[in-house]
Amino acid sequence: MNDKPAGGLHWSFWVIGVVALIWNLMGAMNFIMQMNPGTVAEMPESYRAIVEARPTWATGAFAIAVFGGALGCLLLLLRKSAAYYVFIASLLGVIVQLTTTLGQLSATICVGVSVLVAVFLIWYSRYAERKGWVR
């Protein structure tokens, strides 16, 4: 059984691209919620303290991580090789953001998973380019 369409693009490309886009859009929604003072005021005290204490540069890194990841996924789904470079910028944002969450176990685990996803997307975008799926 042939699991590739006539153009040679494997079905998993679309699945990975869409799931990764959803992941990054959830991160972008989280960022937008954290920028809304009303939403932050309704958060549990422990979470609110983390959001309010976060330095501006870390908030910027958070934005680069999630919006860069979403843009990278869109570029990947549009089969553009620029996705690779945008995913690298997203990873850098995640790493910078990670420095502010060290010592907060639940936040560090969440950002740690984000590092793994970002590294995977960098690798996958290169893999897709080698396969000729991305130009």
GROMACS elastic network, one bead per residue, 0.5 to 0.9 nm:
[ bonds ]
;  ai    aj funct       b0    kb
    2     5     6  0.79580   500
    3    10     6  0.69198   500
    3    11     6  0.70307   500
    4     7     6  0.76911   500
    4     8     6  0.56450   500
    4     9     6  0.60152   500
    4    11     6  0.63908   500
    5     8     6  0.56222   500
    5     9     6  0.61863   500
    5    10     6  0.69497   500
    5    11     6  0.76899   500
    6     9     6  0.77791   500
    7    10     6  0.88265   500
    8   132     6  0.86953   500
    8   133     6  0.79093   500
    9    12     6  0.84975   500
    9    13     6  0.71276   500
    9    14     6  0.88031   500
    9   131     6  0.86224   500
    9   132     6  0.83628   500
    9   133     6  0.60265   500
   10    13     6  0.57064   500
   10    14     6  0.78175   500
   10   133     6  0.84720   500
   11    14     6  0.56986   500
   11    15     6  0.67459   500
   11    16     6  0.89648   500
   12    16     6  0.59357   500
   12    17     6  0.82523   500
   13    16     6  0.53737   500
   13    17     6  0.59925   500
   13    18     6  0.85548   500
   13    77     6  0.81443   500
   13   128     6  0.78588   500
   13   133     6  0.83377   500
   14    17     6  0.50369   500
   14    18     6  0.59719   500
   14    19     6  0.84136   500
   14    77     6  0.70374   500
   15    18     6  0.53336   500
   15    19     6  0.60389   500
   15    20     6  0.83887   500
   16    19     6  0.52704   500
   16    20     6  0.59185   500
   16    21     6  0.84003   500
   17    20     6  0.52332   500
   17    21     6  0.60605   500
   17    22     6  0.86780   500
   17    73     6  0.59695   500
   17    74     6  0.79220   500
   17    76     6  0.67348   500
   17    77     6  0.59225   500
   17   121     6  0.89802   500
   18    22     6  0.61805   500
   18    23     6  0.86026   500
   18    73     6  0.76335   500
   18    74     6  0.87309   500
   18    77     6  0.77256   500
   19    22     6  0.51158   500
   19    23     6  0.62137   500
   19    24     6  0.87188   500
   20    24     6  0.62144   500
   20    25     6  0.85221   500
   20    69     6  0.82546   500
   20    70     6  0.79198   500
   20    73     6  0.65204   500
   20   117     6  0.81791   500
   20   121     6  0.80371   500
   21    24     6  0.51663   500
   21    25     6  0.59908   500
   21    26     6  0.85258   500
   21    69     6  0.76009   500
   21    70     6  0.55439   500
   21    71     6  0.83641   500
   21    72     6  0.83944   500
   21    73     6  0.52606   500
   21    74     6  0.70529   500
   21    77     6  0.89832   500
   22    25     6  0.50256   500
   22    26     6  0.61329   500
   22    27     6  0.86372   500
   22    70     6  0.80918   500
   23    26     6  0.52670   500
   23    27     6  0.65028   500
   23    28     6  0.88603   500
   23    66     6  0.89738   500
   23    69     6  0.87877   500
   23    70     6  0.82032   500
   24    28     6  0.61917   500
   24    29     6  0.86247   500
   24    65     6  0.85801   500
   24    66     6  0.55310   500
   24    67     6  0.72126   500
   24    68     6  0.84736   500
   24    69     6  0.56321   500
   24    71     6  0.87576   500
   24    73     6  0.80851   500
   25    29     6  0.61134   500
   25    30     6  0.84717   500
   25    66     6  0.72708   500
   25    67     6  0.77524   500
   25    69     6  0.83410   500
   25    70     6  0.59897   500
   26    29     6  0.50471   500
   26    30     6  0.61630   500
   26    31     6  0.86427   500
   26    66     6  0.84367   500
   27    31     6  0.62148   500
   27    32     6  0.86902   500
   27    62     6  0.89072   500
   27    65     6  0.85566   500
   27    66     6  0.54100   500
   27    67     6  0.80522   500
   27    69     6  0.89179   500
   27    70     6  0.86921   500
   28    32     6  0.62305   500
   28    33     6  0.86104   500
   28    62     6  0.89365   500
   28    63     6  0.74799   500
   28    65     6  0.88278   500
   28    66     6  0.52447   500
   28    67     6  0.60234   500
   28    69     6  0.89951   500
   28    70     6  0.77889   500
   29    32     6  0.50573   500
   29    33     6  0.61249   500
   29    34     6  0.85562   500
   29    66     6  0.89357   500
   30    33     6  0.51285   500
   30    34     6  0.61836   500
   30    35     6  0.87277   500
   31    34     6  0.50933   500
   31    35     6  0.63452   500
   31    36     6  0.89597   500
   31    59     6  0.85515   500
   31    62     6  0.73177   500
   31    63     6  0.68547   500
   31    66     6  0.77547   500
   32    35     6  0.51269   500
   32    36     6  0.66211   500
   33    36     6  0.52576   500
   33    37     6  0.83103   500
   33    38     6  0.88171   500
   33    39     6  0.61198   500
   33    40     6  0.73251   500
   34    37     6  0.73250   500
   34    39     6  0.68597   500
   34    40     6  0.59037   500
   34    48     6  0.89777   500
   34    51     6  0.69917   500
   35    38     6  0.89379   500
   35    39     6  0.81062   500
   35    40     6  0.76229   500
   35    51     6  0.89950   500
   36    39     6  0.53752   500
   36    40     6  0.62722   500
   36    41     6  0.87170   500
   37    40     6  0.50238   500
   37    41     6  0.60775   500
   37    42     6  0.87864   500
   38    41     6  0.51612   500
   38    42     6  0.66282   500
   39    42     6  0.52869   500
   39    43     6  0.66969   500
   40    43     6  0.52426   500
   40    44     6  0.85704   500
   40    47     6  0.85007   500
   40    48     6  0.59772   500
   40    51     6  0.76936   500
   40    52     6  0.83786   500
   41    44     6  0.81951   500
   41    45     6  0.85442   500
   41    48     6  0.70227   500
   42    45     6  0.86164   500
   42    48     6  0.82564   500
   43    46     6  0.81539   500
   43    47     6  0.63077   500
   43    48     6  0.56294   500
   44    47     6  0.55050   500
   44    48     6  0.60642   500
   44    49     6  0.86194   500
   45    48     6  0.50181   500
   45    49     6  0.60496   500
   45    50     6  0.87459   500
   46    49     6  0.52854   500
   46    50     6  0.66354   500
   47    50     6  0.52015   500
   47    51     6  0.63878   500
   47    52     6  0.86724   500
   48    51     6  0.51396   500
   48    52     6  0.60110   500
   48    53     6  0.84054   500
   49    52     6  0.52202   500
   49    53     6  0.59216   500
   49    54     6  0.85052   500
   50    53     6  0.52756   500
   50    54     6  0.61747   500
   50   101     6  0.85819   500
   51    54     6  0.54342   500
   51    55     6  0.89421   500
   51    59     6  0.89300   500
   52    55     6  0.82655   500
   54    57     6  0.83202   500
   54    58     6  0.63541   500
   54    59     6  0.67438   500
   54   100     6  0.72201   500
   54   101     6  0.89875   500
   55    58     6  0.53224   500
   55    59     6  0.64626   500
   55    60     6  0.88325   500
   55   100     6  0.82480   500
   56    59     6  0.50120   500
   56    60     6  0.62528   500
   56    61     6  0.86570   500
   57    60     6  0.50028   500
   57    61     6  0.62363   500
   57    62     6  0.86436   500
   57    96     6  0.86647   500
   57    97     6  0.85638   500
   58    62     6  0.61254   500
   58    63     6  0.86202   500
   58    93     6  0.83778   500
   58    96     6  0.67184   500
   58    97     6  0.52512   500
   58    98     6  0.86281   500
   58    99     6  0.84131   500
   58   100     6  0.69744   500
   59    63     6  0.63104   500
   59    64     6  0.87327   500
   59    97     6  0.75670   500
   60    63     6  0.50585   500
   60    64     6  0.62700   500
   60    65     6  0.85769   500
   60    93     6  0.79595   500
   60    97     6  0.85750   500
   61    64     6  0.50370   500
   61    65     6  0.60406   500
   61    66     6  0.87239   500
   61    90     6  0.84348   500
   61    92     6  0.78248   500
   61    94     6  0.66786   500
   61    95     6  0.83004   500
   61    96     6  0.60691   500
   61    97     6  0.56116   500
   62    65     6  0.50573   500
   62    66     6  0.62960   500
   62    67     6  0.84036   500
   62    90     6  0.88122   500
   62    93     6  0.60248   500
   62    94     6  0.65454   500
   62    96     6  0.81699   500
   62    97     6  0.58869   500
   63    66     6  0.54642   500
   63    67     6  0.57331   500
   63    68     6  0.75726   500
   63    90     6  0.88166   500
   63    93     6  0.75937   500
   64    67     6  0.55090   500
   64    68     6  0.51452   500
   64    69     6  0.77896   500
   64    89     6  0.70721   500
   64    90     6  0.56841   500
   64    91     6  0.86766   500
   64    92     6  0.82307   500
   64    93     6  0.53200   500
   64    94     6  0.79369   500
   65    68     6  0.53510   500
   65    69     6  0.59284   500
   65    70     6  0.86654   500
   65    87     6  0.85252   500
   65    89     6  0.72245   500
   65    91     6  0.63053   500
   65    92     6  0.72304   500
   65    94     6  0.51745   500
   65    95     6  0.86491   500
   65    97     6  0.82497   500
   65   114     6  0.89161   500
   65   118     6  0.87275   500
   66    69     6  0.50358   500
   66    70     6  0.62038   500
   66    71     6  0.85931   500
   66    90     6  0.68040   500
   66    93     6  0.82012   500
   66    94     6  0.82107   500
   67    70     6  0.50431   500
   67    71     6  0.60453   500
   67    72     6  0.83722   500
   67    90     6  0.77222   500
   68    71     6  0.50802   500
   68    72     6  0.59156   500
   68    73     6  0.85203   500
   68    86     6  0.58735   500
   68    87     6  0.65712   500
   68    88     6  0.87417   500
   68    89     6  0.66828   500
   68    91     6  0.86414   500
   68    93     6  0.84478   500
   69    72     6  0.50013   500
   69    73     6  0.61907   500
   69    74     6  0.86849   500
   69    83     6  0.88909   500
   69    86     6  0.70952   500
   69    87     6  0.58569   500
   69    88     6  0.89580   500
   69    89     6  0.83561   500
   69    90     6  0.54162   500
   69    91     6  0.81532   500
   69   118     6  0.75335   500
   69   121     6  0.86930   500
   70    73     6  0.51123   500
   70    74     6  0.63012   500
   70    75     6  0.86705   500
   70    87     6  0.89616   500
   70    90     6  0.89779   500
   71    74     6  0.50578   500
   71    75     6  0.61632   500
   71    76     6  0.84954   500
   71    83     6  0.76269   500
   71    86     6  0.72141   500
   71    87     6  0.84324   500
   72    75     6  0.50490   500
   72    76     6  0.60314   500
   72    77     6  0.85970   500
   72    82     6  0.76708   500
   72    84     6  0.71694   500
   72    85     6  0.80485   500
   72    86     6  0.52534   500
   72    87     6  0.55525   500
   72    90     6  0.82454   500
   72   121     6  0.86479   500
   73    77     6  0.61024   500
   73    78     6  0.84482   500
   73    83     6  0.68652   500
   73    86     6  0.89634   500
   73    87     6  0.82490   500
   73   121     6  0.84284   500
   74    77     6  0.51182   500
   74    78     6  0.61213   500
   74    79     6  0.85008   500
   74    80     6  0.88051   500
   74    83     6  0.79121   500
   75    79     6  0.60842   500
   75    80     6  0.52152   500
   75    81     6  0.75044   500
   75    82     6  0.68262   500
   75    83     6  0.51176   500
   75    84     6  0.88688   500
   75    86     6  0.86982   500
   76    80     6  0.56528   500
   76    81     6  0.71859   500
   76    82     6  0.80288   500
   76    83     6  0.53946   500
   76    84     6  0.81666   500
   76   125     6  0.69007   500
   76   128     6  0.87255   500
   76   134     6  0.71354   500
   77    80     6  0.76442   500
   77   134     6  0.86847   500
   78   134     6  0.81141   500
   79    82     6  0.88715   500
   79    83     6  0.82056   500
   79   128     6  0.86555   500
   79   129     6  0.85793   500
   79   133     6  0.64679   500
   79   135     6  0.61249   500
   80    83     6  0.60793   500
   80    84     6  0.86343   500
   80   129     6  0.87652   500
   80   133     6  0.89194   500
   80   134     6  0.54226   500
   80   135     6  0.53013   500
   81    84     6  0.60445   500
   81    85     6  0.80147   500
   81   125     6  0.74405   500
   81   126     6  0.81354   500
   81   128     6  0.88941   500
   81   129     6  0.67560   500
   81   134     6  0.56104   500
   81   135     6  0.51584   500
   82    85     6  0.54929   500
   82    86     6  0.64750   500
   82    87     6  0.87108   500
   82   135     6  0.86072   500
   83    86     6  0.51067   500
   83    87     6  0.60099   500
   83    88     6  0.86285   500
   83   121     6  0.89581   500
   83   122     6  0.81951   500
   83   125     6  0.66889   500
   84    87     6  0.52008   500
   84    88     6  0.64192   500
   84    89     6  0.89479   500
   84   121     6  0.78843   500
   84   122     6  0.56051   500
   84   123     6  0.81889   500
   84   124     6  0.85951   500
   84   125     6  0.54999   500
   84   126     6  0.65920   500
   85    88     6  0.50329   500
   85    89     6  0.64406   500
   85    90     6  0.86755   500
   85   122     6  0.80279   500
   86    89     6  0.50798   500
   86    90     6  0.61979   500
   86    91     6  0.86710   500
   86   122     6  0.87591   500
   87    91     6  0.61554   500
   87    92     6  0.86389   500
   87   118     6  0.65694   500
   87   119     6  0.81195   500
   87   121     6  0.66232   500
   87   122     6  0.56112   500
   87   125     6  0.84161   500
   88    91     6  0.50669   500
   88    92     6  0.62969   500
   88    93     6  0.86855   500
   88   118     6  0.77405   500
   88   119     6  0.81092   500
   88   121     6  0.88775   500
   88   122     6  0.64647   500
   89    92     6  0.50970   500
   89    93     6  0.63021   500
   89    94     6  0.87564   500
   90    93     6  0.50359   500
   90    94     6  0.63007   500
   90    95     6  0.87334   500
   90   118     6  0.69527   500
   91    94     6  0.50001   500
   91    95     6  0.61938   500
   91    96     6  0.86421   500
   91   114     6  0.82969   500
   91   115     6  0.64426   500
   91   117     6  0.88272   500
   91   118     6  0.53495   500
   91   119     6  0.68802   500
   91   122     6  0.84603   500
   92    95     6  0.50872   500
   92    96     6  0.61818   500
   92    97     6  0.84866   500
   93    96     6  0.52189   500
   93    97     6  0.60659   500
   93    98     6  0.85051   500
   94    97     6  0.50310   500
   94    98     6  0.60426   500
   94    99     6  0.89530   500
   94   111     6  0.68606   500
   94   112     6  0.85550   500
   94   114     6  0.68954   500
   94   115     6  0.62848   500
   94   118     6  0.80630   500
   95    99     6  0.67554   500
   95   111     6  0.82111   500
   95   112     6  0.87466   500
   95   115     6  0.70370   500
   96    99     6  0.55247   500
   96   100     6  0.75672   500
   97   100     6  0.57337   500
   97   101     6  0.70708   500
   97   111     6  0.77988   500
   98   101     6  0.52691   500
   98   102     6  0.64092   500
   98   107     6  0.84874   500
   98   108     6  0.66523   500
   98   111     6  0.60730   500
   98   112     6  0.75475   500
   98   115     6  0.87944   500
   99   102     6  0.57139   500
   99   108     6  0.88951   500
  100   103     6  0.85436   500
  100   104     6  0.88981   500
  100   108     6  0.88961   500
  101   104     6  0.55380   500
  101   105     6  0.79415   500
  101   106     6  0.88404   500
  101   107     6  0.58650   500
  101   108     6  0.54528   500
  101   111     6  0.80213   500
  102   105     6  0.72795   500
  102   107     6  0.78275   500
  102   108     6  0.57148   500
  103   106     6  0.89978   500
  103   107     6  0.85052   500
  103   108     6  0.71934   500
  104   107     6  0.55222   500
  104   108     6  0.58910   500
  104   109     6  0.85681   500
  105   108     6  0.51057   500
  105   109     6  0.61232   500
  105   110     6  0.86756   500
  106   109     6  0.52203   500
  106   110     6  0.63302   500
  106   111     6  0.87415   500
  107   110     6  0.51603   500
  107   111     6  0.61841   500
  107   112     6  0.83497   500
  108   111     6  0.51717   500
  108   112     6  0.57937   500
  108   113     6  0.85573   500
  109   113     6  0.62238   500
  109   114     6  0.86015   500
  110   113     6  0.52399   500
  110   114     6  0.63951   500
  110   115     6  0.88696   500
  111   115     6  0.62809   500
  111   116     6  0.87875   500
  112   115     6  0.50414   500
  112   116     6  0.65315   500
  112   117     6  0.87963   500
  113   116     6  0.51013   500
  113   117     6  0.62849   500
  113   118     6  0.86166   500
  114   117     6  0.50380   500
  114   118     6  0.60346   500
  114   119     6  0.85163   500
  115   118     6  0.50878   500
  115   119     6  0.60834   500
  115   120     6  0.84840   500
  116   119     6  0.51804   500
  116   120     6  0.60894   500
  116   121     6  0.86359   500
  117   120     6  0.50437   500
  117   121     6  0.61728   500
  117   122     6  0.87060   500
  118   121     6  0.51147   500
  118   122     6  0.63050   500
  118   123     6  0.86896   500
  119   122     6  0.51591   500
  119   123     6  0.62758   500
  119   124     6  0.85441   500
  120   123     6  0.50926   500
  120   124     6  0.59146   500
  120   125     6  0.84917   500
  121   125     6  0.59115   500
  121   126     6  0.85039   500
  122   125     6  0.53578   500
  122   126     6  0.64833   500
  122   127     6  0.86937   500
  123   126     6  0.52883   500
  123   127     6  0.61461   500
  123   128     6  0.86602   500
  124   128     6  0.59690   500
  124   129     6  0.84354   500
  125   128     6  0.50794   500
  125   129     6  0.62011   500
  125   130     6  0.87244   500
  125   134     6  0.76998   500
  126   130     6  0.62383   500
  126   131     6  0.86297   500
  126   134     6  0.85471   500
  127   130     6  0.51140   500
  127   131     6  0.62507   500
  127   132     6  0.87057   500
  127   133     6  0.87454   500
  128   131     6  0.50318   500
  128   132     6  0.62776   500
  128   133     6  0.51615   500
  128   134     6  0.57295   500
  128   135     6  0.89651   500
  129   132     6  0.50397   500
  129   133     6  0.56724   500
  129   135     6  0.63628   500
  130   133     6  0.75998   500
  130   134     6  0.79638   500
  131   134     6  0.77004   500
  132   135     6  0.67465   500
